[in-house]
Amino acid sequence: MSDNRHPSRDALLRDGFGQLREQRGVSLESFAFTLNALVHAMAPAKSDKMPNLSSLGGLNAESMRTIESWRKRCERWVDGGTELPAWLEEPFVTALEEHGDTDTRVQLARRHGFMGVRRPALGDAPACAFAALGSVGRETGDVMGVVSEMLQDGVLDENDRQYGEQALTDIDDAVAALMSMRALIQERVMGARPALRSVNQ
């Protein structure tokens, strides 16, 4: 996902959901329920006038209308019919992550001049470590590929400008992948939960 494709924060968030829907088959209904729970958990002062789907007594005509109303509100957010309020960003990103998104938070950090680093996934499954290692390999491989193109003439200079933006993005991705692996080792091997922060680029 390239941040150059996204002129706004809203576009990044909408694209995150769009990719989940396209690649993982995440339905709007499922996402809407997740978002509703997170909105009430993470922004209670802003959501006090919004329906709390987890508190509905059972499926009846009134609760179905409430669920449908919330689904339509979410549909307007993800389709761009309504601007996403700033306070909704954190619950929205977290809802994306609960459905498998790994890129949107990183891209949002970059929009503000920071480097986003993924926290280690919860749980002790070996797949988590292999996924982190795979990410390091993939991202450093991308760096090797683009820099090799730049060095075909044996010189790194202004003639390589056409590759410059991609090279910088790939390097940032590789650094983020390495920091994520570092955090995983710090947590799982050294026994300390890392306090990951975005660092100014």
Disulfide bonds with the S-S distance in Angstrom:
none
